[in-house]
Amino acid sequence: AQRDYLSAEARWKSLSLQLRQTGINTDSVRPERIYTEIPVYANNAGYVTRISVNQGAWADKGRPLFELVNKNYLQVELKIPGTYLQYLQPGQEMYFHHAFDSTTLYKAQLKNILPEVNPETGMAFVYAKPIGNVHAIYRGMHVSVQLSAGTDSAFLISTGAIVKAHDGLYVIARKNGLFVEISVSHLTTDTYENCFGGLPASHADSLVINPNGFFAKIAHRH
């Protein structure tokens, strides 16, 4: 056992020396940190956006190992539900604007998608690089993002499920053995005339429907 340990230690020290020669601080290369900022033994600093060498592959001299993005460049950090990671890919374009001003849109490109999902919140982080001139945007400010995840944004239900009352529109759904009222609102879209928002997709199969109704588009995500 001691011989195996000494052999493994020798291999690790050899690998550490090779990594140090490329400018990587081996103390910072851990699975939970490889996708975030790491210090290097060189006159460069930044964020790792792409690793080009697969595990077990030999890197010849001059072969790129990873890309570094200048720390001074603006990065758009997105916090999204982990279930949407499968619909995103590096290079995908998106738009963002001031949280309180949607009149001016800025374009950005996804550069880094972290595969880790927080088990407590179910959220993951995605990073994008702004494209072109970005005015009045500074580090630390909040922005709103328009990002296509390639998933359906609407589904069909019968309009017989829509109930009109003096206080607005609602539907009746069965939840945990009880009937509950869910408020919905009429939306104005360029595609559909009968479009309503506010109905969770999980309730679409448990609605009370008037058999004389017809079908309409019901939006459930924005």
Secondary structure in CASP SS format (residue, H / E / C, confidence):
PFRMAT SS
TARGET T0000
AUTHOR 0000-0000-0000
METHOD secondary structure of the structure
MODEL  1
A C 1.00
Q H 1.00
R H 1.00
D H 1.00
Y H 1.00
L H 1.00
S H 1.00
A H 1.00
E H 1.00
A H 1.00
R H 1.00
W H 1.00
K H 1.00
S H 1.00
L H 1.00
S H 1.00
L H 1.00
Q H 1.00
L H 1.00
R H 1.00
Q H 1.00
T C 1.00
G C 1.00
I E 1.00
N C 1.00
T H 1.00
D H 1.00
S H 1.00
V C 1.00
R C 1.00
P C 1.00
E C 1.00
R C 1.00
I C 1.00
Y C 1.00
T C 1.00
E E 1.00
I C 1.00
P C 1.00
V E 1.00
Y C 1.00
A C 1.00
N C 1.00
N C 1.00
A C 1.00
G E 1.00
Y E 1.00
V E 1.00
T E 1.00
R E 1.00
I E 1.00
S C 1.00
V C 1.00
N C 1.00
Q C 1.00
G C 1.00
A C 1.00
W C 1.00
A C 1.00
D C 1.00
K C 1.00
G C 1.00
R C 1.00
P C 1.00
L C 1.00
F E 1.00
E E 1.00
L E 1.00
V E 1.00
N E 1.00
K C 1.00
N C 1.00
Y C 1.00
L C 1.00
Q C 1.00
V E 1.00
E E 1.00
L E 1.00
K E 1.00
I E 1.00
P E 1.00
G H 1.00
T H 1.00
Y H 1.00
L H 1.00
Q H 1.00
Y H 1.00
L C 1.00
Q C 1.00
P C 1.00
G C 1.00
Q C 1.00
E E 1.00
M E 1.00
Y E 1.00
F E 1.00
H E 1.00
H E 1.00
A C 1.00
F C 1.00
D E 1.00
S E 1.00
T E 1.00
T E 1.00
L E 1.00
Y E 1.00
K E 1.00
A E 1.00
Q E 1.00
L E 1.00
K E 1.00
N E 1.00
I E 1.00
L C 1.00
P C 1.00
E C 1.00
V C 1.00
N C 1.00
P C 1.00
E C 1.00
T C 1.00
G C 1.00
M E 1.00
A E 1.00
F E 1.00
V E 1.00
Y E 1.00
A E 1.00
K E 1.00
P E 1.00
I E 1.00
G C 1.00
N C 1.00
V C 1.00
H C 1.00
A C 1.00
I C 1.00
Y C 1.00
R C 1.00
G C 1.00
M C 1.00
H C 1.00
V E 1.00
S E 1.00
V E 1.00
Q E 1.00
L C 1.00
S C 1.00
A C 1.00
G C 1.00
T C 1.00
D C 1.00
S C 1.00
A E 1.00
F E 1.00
L E 1.00
I E 1.00
S E 1.00
T H 1.00
G H 1.00
A H 1.00
I C 1.00
V E 1.00
K E 1.00
A E 1.00
H C 1.00
D C 1.00
G E 1.00
L E 1.00
Y E 1.00
V E 1.00
I E 1.00
A E 1.00
R E 1.00
K E 1.00
N C 1.00
G C 1.00
L E 1.00
F E 1.00
V E 1.00
E E 1.00
I E 1.00
S E 1.00
V E 1.00
S E 1.00
H E 1.00
L E 1.00
T C 1.00
T C 1.00
D C 1.00
T C 1.00
Y C 1.00
E C 1.00
N C 1.00
C E 1.00
F E 1.00
G E 1.00
G C 1.00
L C 1.00
P C 1.00
A H 1.00
S H 1.00
H H 1.00
A C 1.00
D C 1.00
S C 1.00
L E 1.00
V C 1.00
I C 1.00
N C 1.00
P C 1.00
N C 1.00
G C 1.00
F C 1.00
F E 1.00
A E 1.00
K E 1.00
I E 1.00
A E 1.00
H C 1.00
R C 1.00
H C 1.00
END
